[in-house]
Amino acid sequence: MTKPHVGIIGAGIGGLAAALAMQRAGLRVRIFEQAPQLAEVGAGISLSPTAAHALNDLGLHDTLEAKAYKPEDQCVRHWRDGRPLMWVNRGQALFDKYGERYYLIHRADLHDALARAVRANDPDAITVDARCVGITQDAASATLKLASGTTHTFDVLVGADGSRSMVRHHLFGALEPQYTGYIAWRGLVPMHLVPQEILQPPSGVFLGPGHLVNRYPVRNGELLNFVAFAERADWTEEGWSIRSTVKELLDEFEGWTSWVRRFMELVPPNQLFKWGLFDREPLSSWTRDRITLLGDAAHPVLPFLGHGAVLAIEDGLVLARALAASTRHDDALERYERARMERAAFVVLQSRQAGKTFHDPDTDSYKERSKGRSADEGLGLFSYNPVTQAV
Ligand SMILES: Cc1cc2nc3c(=O)[nH]c(=O)nc-3n(C[C@H](O)[C@H](O)[C@H](O)COP(=O)(O)OP(=O)(O)OC[C@H]3O[C@@H](n4cnc5c(N)ncnc54)[C@H](O)[C@@H]3O)c2cc1C
């Protein structure tokens, strides 16, 4: 299998990062995306030092420099009066220790940069309006079938089709989503509307019993992105884009500091969405013969450490390196799993734990409770490097 021909199902951040990494490693790759056009939802995304290493390696450092907000000190504040509970450095201190820092970026800006880079390498690499409805494989190849009825055959197929993955379902059967009891809102507020005094510093987290709010600038500081988490006993609908109202959000955060309520009041009506958080148990393998998974399809993760896209980007880079380093597909996919499964399971479990730590009823003891457990202190979240990890 010299220079395998790879088919990727799903052009999200994970699928595009994988495709770009494969192109740069000299592999032939095609991506099939069900949506009629490439687009990402309006929301921010935090990229940790490990994702930054991968994106630098993919030639996207200029995008991070041009489009992302680069936080320095981030303040964790109390829900009732906004007093600081803890300060965390997301910039120079991380750079000194890990060689990279955090970047806060609009999802569409990152997605667009990845897609442009893939298309610059090969204008025909991405096919949109191409929903995959079936996959088969034999000793020589793997084939995907699209809703249009056409089929496409490759040496290796990759399911990068998100947390409700059709490919995962086909390989491993139903992995039923469990509702976690957490719900969330996301919104974008034009920055010029936001009073400066509630942006000290611009990147901030607010903690209260059963609640968490994370807000930071994106798109060169033009927009303030926020995610607000709460708890609710029942929820049925899985999906990111259920419309909500400012009143519903403010009712949930009744009694909270004006540091939070003030920007919530300013969300334009078409920029506020809510969803319930669902979880799935980690898989013990992502691969069957010539077909493997990456990103949320392989390891859906709760968003409390902001690491889902980070993992998807890391997966893409490491999978491309494993394919480029091997002459056989089974060897390549084994190398990929060896380099990735432990890391992904670790982040999935830490993300679950982080939800509990943030939502603890005793907000005042947060600093004490999180000693040695915050991302850059004890967790080891940033010590992985997808560029240098052995494959
Ligand atoms: C509120 C919230 C905040 C988050 N914040 C962060 C953060 O700050 N940092 C971070 O790292 N992560 C964050 N995440 C997680 C992150 O968004 C996801 O983990 C990441 O987008 C996963 O990327 P993916 O490419 O694996 O899947 P997706 O982004 O879901 O992409 C899958 C793609 O596959 C396509 N597809 C699906 N089925 C088919 C099919 N049958 N045929 C063809 N195409 C198909 C879809 O249309 C989609 O384009 C957050 C998540 C949430 C919910």
The ligand as a Gaussian input file, in Angstrom:
#p B3LYP/6-31G(d) Opt

LIG

0 1
 C      -20.842000      24.161000      23.129000
 C      -19.659000      23.476000      22.651000
 C      -18.479000      24.116000      22.804000
 C      -17.332000      23.503000      22.352000
 N      -16.177000      24.159000      22.541000
 C      -15.045000      23.569000      22.158000
 C      -13.810000      24.216000      22.381000
 O      -13.756000      25.331000      22.897000
 N      -12.663000      23.565000      22.003000
 C      -12.719000      22.335000      21.414000
 O      -11.662000      21.782000      21.105000
 N      -13.879000      21.690000      21.187000
 C      -15.050000      22.276000      21.541000
 N      -16.213000      21.634000      21.319000
 C      -16.238000      20.300000      20.683000
 C      -16.076000      20.351000      19.199000
 O      -16.991000      21.242000      18.650000
 C      -16.276000      18.977000      18.556000
 O      -15.639000      18.017000      19.330000
 C      -15.696000      18.976000      17.139000
 O      -16.418000      19.854000      16.326000
 C      -15.712000      17.582000      16.524000
 O      -15.305000      17.661000      15.175000
 P      -15.607000      16.476000      14.183000
 O      -15.035000      16.915000      12.877000
 O      -15.196000      15.193000      14.771000
 O      -17.200000      16.396000      14.078000
 P      -18.250000      17.447000      13.535000
 O      -17.798000      18.835000      13.747000
 O      -19.568000      17.035000      14.111000
 O      -18.272000      17.199000      11.958000
 C      -18.869000      16.056000      11.381000
 C      -19.191000      16.360000       9.917000
 O      -19.658000      15.170000       9.295000
 C      -20.770000      15.455000       8.489000
 N      -21.557000      14.224000       8.364000
 C      -22.256000      13.585000       9.350000
 N      -22.833000      12.471000       8.859000
 C      -22.484000      12.390000       7.549000
 C      -22.776000      11.438000       6.506000
 N      -23.542000      10.363000       6.734000
 N      -22.260000      11.656000       5.273000
 C      -21.458000      12.755000       5.028000
 N      -21.176000      13.686000       5.976000
 C      -21.670000      13.493000       7.218000
 C      -21.474000      16.571000       9.249000
 O      -22.365000      17.311000       8.425000
 C      -20.286000      17.385000       9.743000
 O      -19.886000      18.356000       8.799000
 C      -17.376000      22.223000      21.743000
 C      -18.594000      21.576000      21.583000
 C      -19.729000      22.189000      22.050000
 C      -21.022000      21.476000      21.890000

